[in-house]
Amino acid sequence: MEYFNPYDVVDHLEVDRRFGTEEDFKELVDAAHNRDMYVVMDLPVTSVSIHHPWFTGDEKDVFVTAKEGSPAFGQPNYYEFEADNTTK
């Protein structure tokens, strides 16, 4: 099973390819507006993937997860879990 968490964002400025292209998004917004509707988006700016440039690129040294010596230092800063996405 491929791991997927919609809050593991790699690029906050691009449409996730699993949901289509930027052109698809523009068409959706235009179609909604033509029907006097709005499109509400979720922008999780406080969440990033471990594949985000803040973890992997030149900026990784400024992305602080825990200070050395603190109880959280060296602990995982993300947790993978599986859910069946149903309410019981």
C-alpha positions as semicolon CSV with decimal commas, in nm:
position;residue;x (nm);y (nm);z (nm)
1;M;0,000;0,000;0,000
2;E;0,136;0,342;-0,092
3;Y;0,153;0,581;0,203
4;F;-0,061;0,890;0,152
5;N;-0,129;1,171;0,394
6;P;-0,284;1,481;0,235
7;Y;-0,103;1,701;0,488
8;D;0,243;1,579;0,381
9;V;0,285;1,875;0,147
10;V;0,590;1,893;-0,078
11;D;0,495;2,213;-0,262
12;H;0,235;2,452;-0,119
13;L;0,208;2,639;-0,451
14;E;0,117;2,353;-0,687
15;V;-0,199;2,151;-0,737
16;D;-0,139;1,794;-0,620
17;R;-0,122;1,588;-0,941
18;R;-0,353;1,327;-0,786
19;F;-0,628;1,591;-0,810
20;G;-0,549;1,713;-1,162
21;T;-0,359;1,999;-1,318
22;E;-0,357;2,371;-1,253
23;E;-0,575;2,409;-1,562
24;D;-0,823;2,155;-1,416
25;F;-0,834;2,363;-1,098
26;K;-0,896;2,684;-1,290
27;E;-1,180;2,513;-1,481
28;L;-1,331;2,394;-1,151
29;V;-1,320;2,744;-1,003
30;D;-1,466;2,899;-1,319
31;A;-1,745;2,639;-1,331
32;A;-1,827;2,700;-0,964
33;H;-1,831;3,077;-1,011
34;N;-2,058;3,041;-1,316
35;R;-2,304;2,866;-1,081
36;D;-2,269;3,136;-0,812
37;M;-2,072;2,897;-0,592
38;Y;-1,738;2,925;-0,415
39;V;-1,451;2,679;-0,390
40;V;-1,319;2,636;-0,037
41;M;-0,960;2,516;-0,010
42;D;-0,756;2,367;0,271
43;L;-0,405;2,512;0,280
44;P;-0,205;2,328;0,549
45;V;0,081;2,575;0,582
46;T;0,197;2,427;0,912
47;S;0,248;2,077;0,770
48;V;0,515;1,955;0,533
49;S;0,637;1,626;0,393
50;I;0,977;1,484;0,479
51;H;1,037;1,528;0,104
52;H;0,978;1,906;0,125
53;P;1,286;2,124;0,053
54;W;1,276;2,239;0,417
55;F;1,387;1,885;0,508
56;T;1,596;1,795;0,204
57;G;1,733;2,114;0,052
58;D;1,954;2,404;0,142
59;E;1,705;2,522;0,405
60;K;1,711;2,202;0,613
61;D;1,941;2,361;0,872
62;V;1,683;2,630;0,955
63;F;1,392;2,385;0,997
64;V;1,400;2,318;1,370
65;T;1,206;2,025;1,511
66;A;1,351;2,013;1,864
67;K;1,645;2,171;2,042
68;E;1,933;1,947;2,137
69;G;1,896;1,839;2,499
70;S;1,517;1,873;2,502
71;P;1,307;1,561;2,570
72;A;1,182;1,564;2,210
73;F;1,529;1,582;2,053
74;G;1,603;1,277;1,842
75;Q;1,240;1,163;1,848
76;P;1,045;1,115;1,526
77;N;0,872;1,433;1,412
78;Y;0,622;1,246;1,198
79;Y;0,420;0,931;1,242
80;E;0,290;0,704;0,970
81;F;-0,039;0,535;1,042
82;E;-0,297;0,340;0,853
83;A;-0,668;0,406;0,876
84;D;-0,963;0,266;0,690
85;N;-1,120;0,615;0,669
86;T;-1,449;0,499;0,815
87;T;-1,635;0,618;1,121
88;K;-1,725;0,350;1,370
